[in-house]
Amino acid sequence: MASEAANAPTALTANSFTRTGYTFSAWTTAADGSGTSYADGATYPFSANATLYAQWTANTVTLPTATCSVTPYNATFDGIAHTANGSCTGIDGVVLSGLILTGTTHTAVGDYSTDAWSFSNSDYASQNGTVHDAISALPTLTVTADNQTRAFGAAGPAFTYVVSPSVSLDTPATCTSTATVSSGVGTYPITCSGAAKAGYSITYFGGTLTITAAAPTVAPTVAPTVSPTVAPTVAPTQSLLSASATPTVAPTATPYQTFLGASATPTVAPTATPTATPYQTFLGASATPTVAPTATPTATPYQTFLGATGAPSANATPPATGTPSNGSGDNGTPIVALLICLAFGSLAMLMVEKQRRTIRR
């Protein structure tokens, strides 16, 4: 715009300057608008040289409004930061930048009802708002250690636990106790840890290990060994000459005993027939049975003749069967004893025969 000169007060030339977005408002004697202001076309005194500065007022512009959508979240605690989702679009659906959601970011469990967001873009009107975000706690599982008992000095039992509510753990718990094999009688804590289950928090409850006194060791009682008593063996000759050694069975009456009037009848039949000795064969006697009688037989007249004083005993062991040796031994009959028996037997027979002849006469 050209300079203007005058020697007297004169109207200022109309402004011809322009500025985009602004409207001319006045002239002023200071560039910062602090001097004397003159309206466009006002009278200026021109008393001295001066520079006037145009002053501008920004034009009021109505910006279009973007469409913004912000979605809150309702998450379960997982230790990860969560932020609301959202976007803003302009004219013709153009996605716009400038949406700020940092005020909606949280990690801890909580209820965030006034999380703030904002939108700022030079071509669109600014916006702001709030959303209701929340992070809830995980459902809780409890792991409870079972109580255990063991004796002093024994190895520790296998520690177990119960999960409530009953679900299968992704990672099982491990339970331990402070007690050792050498720990004394008393109670010791059992603690568990290390369990994991996706979507759950886990709370642990301990148990108790009780160590009791060890049971005393009792030595087994051993019964003494008792040797059986063996009855001596009585030879046939001893039975014939003496009543002190009594056989265990009643002998079958021999022909010679029948001749003398003996009636030695056993009450129990023998289970086996032994072989007669040579002397028994000489006298015509049968072998002595091996089965003990149930009653004591009566002494025969021949036993009375020979000085027998008692009945045979049920506990004596009968002599061994078989052929005796010529000498004296455990199972043989001495020759002298046989000869004495023969002598007494012959004498007895002679006396009986003589008596019978006397009777006949």
FENQUI-V241629 format. One record per pair of residues at least 6 apart in sequence whose C-alpha atoms are under 7 Angstrom apart, sorted by sequence separation. I is the first residue (numbers start at 1). J is the second residue. D is the distance in whole Angstrom. If there is no record, write none. Layout:
I:J:D ; I:J:D
This chain:
29:35:5 ; 89:95:4 ; 90:96:6 ; 120:126:5 ; 150:156:7 ; 239:245:6 ; 280:286:7 ; 328:334:5 ; 28:35:5 ; 29:36:5 ; 88:95:6 ; 89:96:5 ; 119:126:5 ; 120:127:7 ; 150:157:7 ; 238:245:7 ; 239:246:7 ; 324:331:7 ; 325:332:5 ; 327:334:6 ; 28:36:5 ; 29:37:7 ; 88:96:5 ; 119:127:5 ; 324:332:4 ; 326:334:7 ; 28:37:4 ; 118:127:6 ; 119:128:6 ; 179:188:6 ; 324:333:6 ; 326:335:7 ; 27:37:5 ; 28:38:6 ; 118:128:4 ; 178:188:7 ; 253:263:6 ; 276:286:6 ; 26:37:6 ; 27:38:5 ; 73:84:6 ; 88:99:7 ; 104:115:5 ; 117:128:6 ; 118:129:6 ; 177:188:7 ; 178:189:7 ; 234:245:6 ; 253:264:5 ; 276:287:4 ; 299:310:7 ; 320:331:7 ; 26:38:6 ; 27:39:6 ; 72:84:5 ; 87:99:7 ; 103:115:6 ; 104:116:6 ; 117:129:5 ; 177:189:6 ; 192:204:7 ; 252:264:6 ; 253:265:7 ; 275:287:6 ; 299:311:6 ; 26:39:5 ; 27:40:7 ; 71:84:6 ; 72:85:7 ; 103:116:5 ; 116:129:6 ; 117:130:6 ; 177:190:5 ; 251:264:7 ; 252:265:6 ; 274:287:6 ; 298:311:6 ; 26:40:6 ; 70:84:7 ; 71:85:5 ; 103:117:6 ; 116:130:4 ; 146:160:6 ; 176:190:6 ; 177:191:6 ; 192:206:7 ; 250:264:7 ; 252:266:7 ; 273:287:7 ; 274:288:7 ; 297:311:6 ; 1:16:7 ; 70:85:6 ; 71:86:6 ; 115:130:5 ; 116:131:7 ; 145:160:6 ; 146:161:5 ; 175:190:7 ; 176:191:6 ; 191:206:5 ; 250:265:7 ; 251:266:7 ; 274:289:7 ; 296:311:6 ; 70:86:4 ; 101:117:5 ; 114:130:5 ; 115:131:5 ; 145:161:4 ; 159:175:6 ; 175:191:5 ; 176:192:7 ; 190:206:5 ; 191:207:7 ; 250:266:5 ; 273:289:6 ; 296:312:7 ; 69:86:5 ; 70:87:7 ; 84:101:7 ; 100:117:6 ; 101:118:7 ; 114:131:6 ; 115:132:6 ; 144:161:5 ; 145:162:7 ; 159:176:7 ; 175:192:4 ; 189:206:7 ; 190:207:5 ; 272:289:7 ; 69:87:6 ; 100:118:5 ; 113:131:6 ; 114:132:6 ; 115:133:7 ; 143:161:6 ; 144:162:5 ; 174:192:5 ; 175:193:7 ; 189:207:6 ; 190:208:5 ; 272:290:7 ; 68:87:6 ; 69:88:6 ; 99:118:6 ; 100:119:6 ; 113:132:4 ; 143:162:6 ; 144:163:7 ; 173:192:6 ; 174:193:6 ; 189:208:5 ; 190:209:6 ; 270:289:5 ; 271:290:7 ; 68:88:4 ; 84:104:6 ; 99:119:4 ; 112:132:6 ; 113:133:6 ; 143:163:5 ; 173:193:5 ; 174:194:6 ; 188:208:6 ; 189:209:6 ; 270:290:6 ; 271:291:6 ; 67:88:5 ; 68:89:6 ; 83:104:5 ; 84:105:7 ; 98:119:5 ; 99:120:7 ; 112:133:5 ; 142:163:6 ; 143:164:7 ; 173:194:5 ; 187:208:6 ; 188:209:5 ; 270:291:5 ; 293:314:7 ; 29:51:6 ; 31:53:6 ; 33:55:7 ; 66:88:6 ; 67:89:5 ; 83:105:4 ; 98:120:5 ; 111:133:6 ; 112:134:5 ; 141:163:7 ; 142:164:5 ; 172:194:7 ; 173:195:4 ; 187:209:6 ; 188:210:6 ; 292:314:6 ; 29:52:5 ; 30:53:7 ; 66:89:6 ; 67:90:6 ; 82:105:5 ; 83:106:7 ; 98:121:6 ; 111:134:4 ; 141:164:6 ; 172:195:5 ; 187:210:4 ; 28:52:5 ; 29:53:6 ; 66:90:5 ; 81:105:6 ; 82:106:5 ; 110:134:6 ; 111:135:6 ; 141:165:6 ; 171:195:5 ; 172:196:7 ; 186:210:6 ; 187:211:6 ; 15:40:6 ; 27:52:6 ; 28:53:5 ; 81:106:5 ; 82:107:6 ; 110:135:5 ; 156:181:7 ; 171:196:5 ; 186:211:5 ; 268:293:5 ; 14:40:6 ; 27:53:5 ; 28:54:7 ; 81:107:4 ; 109:135:5 ; 110:136:6 ; 155:181:6 ; 169:195:7 ; 170:196:6 ; 171:197:7 ; 185:211:5 ; 186:212:7 ; 267:293:6 ; 268:294:7 ; 14:41:5 ; 27:54:5 ; 80:107:6 ; 108:135:7 ; 109:136:5 ; 154:181:6 ; 169:196:6 ; 170:197:5 ; 185:212:5 ; 256:283:6 ; 266:293:6 ; 267:294:6 ; 12:40:7 ; 13:41:6 ; 26:54:6 ; 27:55:6 ; 79:107:6 ; 109:137:6 ; 153:181:5 ; 169:197:5 ; 185:213:6 ; 256:284:7 ; 267:295:7 ; 290:318:7 ; 12:41:5 ; 26:55:5 ; 153:182:6 ; 255:284:6 ; 11:41:6 ; 12:42:6 ; 24:54:7 ; 25:55:5 ; 254:284:6 ; 255:285:6 ; 11:42:5 ; 12:43:6 ; 24:55:6 ; 25:56:5 ; 254:285:4 ; 266:297:7 ; 11:43:4 ; 12:44:6 ; 24:56:5 ; 25:57:6 ; 77:109:6 ; 152:184:7 ; 254:286:6 ; 10:43:5 ; 11:44:6 ; 23:56:5 ; 24:57:6 ; 152:185:6 ; 264:297:7 ; 9:43:6 ; 10:44:5 ; 22:56:6 ; 23:57:5 ; 252:286:7 ; 264:298:7 ; 9:44:5 ; 10:45:6 ; 22:57:5 ; 23:58:6 ; 9:45:4 ; 22:58:4 ; 23:59:6 ; 252:288:7 ; 264:300:6 ; 8:45:6 ; 9:46:6 ; 21:58:6 ; 22:59:5 ; 251:288:5 ; 263:300:7 ; 8:46:6 ; 21:59:5 ; 251:289:7 ; 262:300:5 ; 7:46:6 ; 262:301:6 ; 6:46:6 ; 249:289:6 ; 249:290:7 ; 249:291:6 ; 260:302:7 ; 249:292:5 ; 250:293:7 ; 248:292:5 ; 249:293:5 ; 145:190:7 ; 257:302:7 ; 277:322:6 ; 278:323:7 ; 145:191:7 ; 275:321:6 ; 276:322:7 ; 277:323:6 ; 145:192:7 ; 250:297:6 ; 274:321:6 ; 275:322:6 ; 277:324:7 ; 66:124:6 ; 77:135:6 ; 65:124:5 ; 66:125:7 ; 72:131:6 ; 74:133:6 ; 75:134:6 ; 76:135:5 ; 77:136:6 ; 141:200:6 ; 152:211:6 ; 63:123:7 ; 64:124:5 ; 65:125:5 ; 72:132:6 ; 73:133:5 ; 74:134:5 ; 75:135:5 ; 76:136:5 ; 77:137:5 ; 140:200:6 ; 141:201:6 ; 142:202:6 ; 143:203:6 ; 144:204:6 ; 145:205:6 ; 147:207:5 ; 148:208:6 ; 149:209:6 ; 150:210:6 ; 151:211:5 ; 152:212:6 ; 63:124:5 ; 64:125:6 ; 72:133:5 ; 73:134:6 ; 74:135:6 ; 75:136:6 ; 76:137:6 ; 77:138:6 ; 138:199:6 ; 139:200:5 ; 140:201:5 ; 141:202:5 ; 142:203:5 ; 143:204:5 ; 144:205:5 ; 145:206:5 ; 146:207:5 ; 147:208:5 ; 148:209:5 ; 149:210:5 ; 150:211:5 ; 151:212:5 ; 152:213:5 ; 63:125:5 ; 76:138:6 ; 138:200:5 ; 139:201:6 ; 140:202:6 ; 141:203:6 ; 142:204:6 ; 143:205:6 ; 144:206:6 ; 145:207:5 ; 147:209:6 ; 148:210:6 ; 149:211:6 ; 150:212:6 ; 151:213:6 ; 152:214:5 ; 138:201:6 ; 140:203:7 ; 151:214:5 ; 248:312:7 ; 241:306:6 ; 243:308:5 ; 247:312:5 ; 248:313:6 ; 249:314:7 ; 242:308:6 ; 243:309:6 ; 246:312:4 ; 247:313:6 ; 248:314:4 ; 243:310:6 ; 246:313:5 ; 247:314:7 ; 248:315:5 ; 248:316:5 ; 247:316:5 ; 248:317:5 ; 246:316:6 ; 247:317:6 ; 248:318:6 ; 247:318:5 ; 234:317:7 ; 236:319:7 ; 233:317:6 ; 234:318:6 ; 235:319:5 ; 231:316:6 ; 232:317:7 ; 233:318:6 ; 234:319:5 ; 231:317:6 ; 233:319:6 ; 235:331:7 ; 237:333:7 ; 235:333:7 ; 237:337:7
